[in-house]
Amino acid sequence: MPYDPSYLHLVFPDTQFEAWLYGRASRDPNKRGDSVKDQLDAGRALCTAHGWHVAEEFKDVNLSASRHATRARDDFEELLEAIEDTPTQPGVTRIVVAYEASRYYRDLEAYVQLRRACLNAGVLLCYKGTVYDLSRSDDRRATAMDAINAEGEADDIRDRNLRTAARTSAAGDPHGRLLFGYSRDYDVVNGQLRCIRQYENATTGPFVYRSLLHVDQGRSMGSLIRWLNGEPDAMRADGMPWTTRNVRLMLLNRAYLGERKNKGSWTPASWPAIKGLDTPAGRALFNRVTAKLTDPGRRLHRGSEVAHLLSLIAYCGECGDHALLAGAQSEGVPYMRCRGKSNANIREDWLDAYVEEAIIAWFADKRRATSALVAQGDDTEEQITTAQRRINAFEEQLREARQQAEEYDDEMGRFKLSASSLASMELRLLPKLEAERKKLQGLTGVSPVILALLNAPDPEVVWNGRPATMGQDAVPALTLEQKREVIKAVVTVRLYKAPRRGARRIEPGRVRLSWVGEPGFRDRPLRAPETAPAPVPGPRAASSGTSKGFRAGAAGGA
């Protein structure tokens, strides 16, 4: 029979008792370890009450002990090693103390491991205020029954969790950790606390949409992280700072579109999309950001803010499209020069002014710019809305058809939709769905900044800004990051050697501009040198880009 701790000294006279405490909790969403702390506090109190010396403490936080667990319990393994490796001492009896049996194990295999270790080392086992001597058959039988009950309870908990997950999935209800930007209302349903509603949080929700806009407008991930960490209202629920990883996860999470992931696919959820993402234009915004973040050729995070308009996006025409220009200084004067062989260089302010005037002139030619960027015309918003609605309709129809193909009608004695009918429907709808997706992809490739330049009566006002005047509000200029995004999207800049040393202007052919849709346009550098520079348009492309006759002098070419 097990022993009451109060009489243990009578069973083991002239003995000093030494205790190892163990605590475990399978759930600890706030990572504070409160439950484990309470267990260890109870163990210390028991040891103090009976004069047992606490030799060591072991704890596993946020770890399951069932046979379905996916992570190892490191401290439990260390406890077993301590039992097996600590040599016995004359006059000392050791006891392993836990709050209850399920803290040690919810798996019979773990029970057998602990029982074998304690039996071989002569260590007593204590839980629920009762001490067991595993060298006794009746104590082994009692602890084995407790282990069987603990394992059965774990299986019951898992079955309930699976049923709950299936139910919430079918209903599109939220499950798991609360997303940043949302709040939940809870109520007791059938004796259990359940989430009855998830909705956008009025304080944190807008930060999700504004974060997507931040990236879509060409700003860096670094500046987004600094902004979020600098806003008290944008603080995460766990109090941890925003990092590249968790910001990226937020920006790519389709749950903010009012969708729920189940078995690898996204389906409509019971909660609403974040305001701003609940329209076809909002979904288009989300898709643009997703494409930008998952494009392996793009890099949004930089160690610091950009300082040059054309650094690492303009090319050295002499070396080829693997060689980029980078900022440098000579006698305090900023230059742009070939980063590889220094085959070409030019004063940075001259090259910037030349390219900026060319871009403004290009956007001023509405027909040319619109044709290159939005081939379908200037009714972009209407086309985005139509394409997104058709995509939603096709997806919903296919989803309903596939669901009916899996539902068996007992009265009719067959599935609600036959496999041949489903195959026929998919054969008709999938090509249409793919066509609409391609159309939407083409439309949503136009960022809001580019749309603003396309639609502005005077693109220079959008590009350089305008101070407030009588009857007109101030217009902020595009940031350096936004200007760089526009340049990468619409023009490829190549710099060649000056035809002669000491030239005081940018002569035809020195800077060659290849616009989107024209030969020579490139949206990213080559990964390896070409045998010869890529063919690009001649002086016409350079001279046609200047709208105000810029004739700044050029530094002598290398």
C-alpha positions, 0 to 999 in steps of 0.5 A: 500500500502507498504511504502517507508522507507524514508516516514515511519516517516510520517506514524508513527510520534513520533516513534523510529524504532528498527530493527531485521535483518535476513540473509540466504543463502541456499548454502555456500560450503566454509562455509564462510557465505559471502552471508549472510554477504552481506545481513546483511551489506545491512540491516545495511546500510538501517537502518543507512540511515533511523535512525533505531536502530539495536537491534539484528541480525539473520542468517542461513548459508547453509540452505534452506528455501523451503518445501523440506529442511531437516534441521531446520533454528534455527535462523529463529525460534529464530526470530519468538520467539523474535517477539512473546516474546518481549514486546511492548514499548510505542513509539517504532515500530519494523521492521524485515529487510531482503534483499528479500522475499525469504530470509525469506521463500520459503515455504508458511507455513513459510510465514504464521508463520512469518505473524502471528507473526508480525501481533499479535505483531504489527511488520513491515516487510521489504524486497527489500527496502520496508516496509509492515504493515501486519495489512493492507489487501493490504500489506498481499495480496502483501506479500502473492503473493511474498511468492507464487512466492518465493515457486514457484521459489524454486520448479523450482530450485529443478526440475532443480536440479533433471533434472541435477542430472538425466542427469549427473547420466546417463552420469556418470558425476561428481555431487556435491563437488569436491573430493580431488585428482581431478580437474575440467574444467568448461564451459558455456553450454546453459547459465549454468556453467557446469563441462565438465571434471574431471581429476586427479590433478597432485599434490594431486592425487598421495596422494590418491594412496600413502595413500592406499599403506600406509594402505595396507603395514601395517602402522597405520592410525595415521601415515598416518594422520600425514604424510598427515598433514605434506605435504603442497601439501596434504592440503585439499581444505577447509584448514581443517586438515586431521582427522580419519574420512575424511581419512577413507572416502577418502580410502573407496570412490570408486569414485577413481576407476572411479565409480559414486554412484547413488541410492545406486549402483556404476556405471562407471563414465566419469572420470578416476581412480586415477593412480595406481588404474586403473589396476586390481592390483590397484583395488585389492589394493583398495579391500584389504584396504576396507576389512581391514578398514571395518573389525570390528575385526581390529583396525588401529588407535592407540593413539601412535606409536607401541613400541613392536613387539609382544605386544597384538598379542602374547598369554599366552598359560597358560591362553588361547587365550583370554589372550594377552602378553604386554610389561613390565619392571623389573629392567630396563629390558623389558619383555613380560608378560601375561596381565591377571594373569601374568602366563608367562613372558620372556625377550622381546628381546629373544622372539622377536629374536626367533619369527623373526628368525622363520618367516625368516626361514618359508618364506625361505621355498618357497613351504611351505609359498606359499602353505599356503598363495597363494594356487593357486601358485606363479603367483599371479599378473596374476591371480589377473588380470584375475579374475578382468577382468572376474568380470568386464565383468560379472558385465558389462554384467549384468548391460547392461541386466538389463538396457535393461529390463527396456527400452521399445521399442515403435516400437516393442511394448515390452521391449528390454529384457524380464523378463524371459530372464533377470532371465535366464541370472542372473541364469547363470552369478551370480554364476560365478560372485560370484565364481570369487569374492571369488577367487579374495578375496583369492588372494588379501588377500596377502599384498605387504609386504608378497608378497615381502617376498615370492618372495625375494631370501633371506627373511632376506634382506626384513625383516632386510634390507641391507646397500648399498654396491658396486653395490647394493643399500640399502634396508630399513628394514620393519617398526615395524608396517609392521612386526606386520602385517606380524606376525598377518597374518602368525603365532600365538605365544603362550608363556608358563611357563619355565619348571624350574626357571633360565633356560638360553635358550628357551627350546622346548615347551616354545614358540609354533608357529602355522602357517597359515593353521595349527591347532592352528592358530588364526587371532584375540583373543577370546572375552571371556576366554575358559574353557581350552587353545586351542589345539596347536601343540607341540614342533615341531612347535617351534623347526622347526621355528629356522633357525640359532639355536637361544638359548637365555636364558629364564627368569624364568617362573611365 
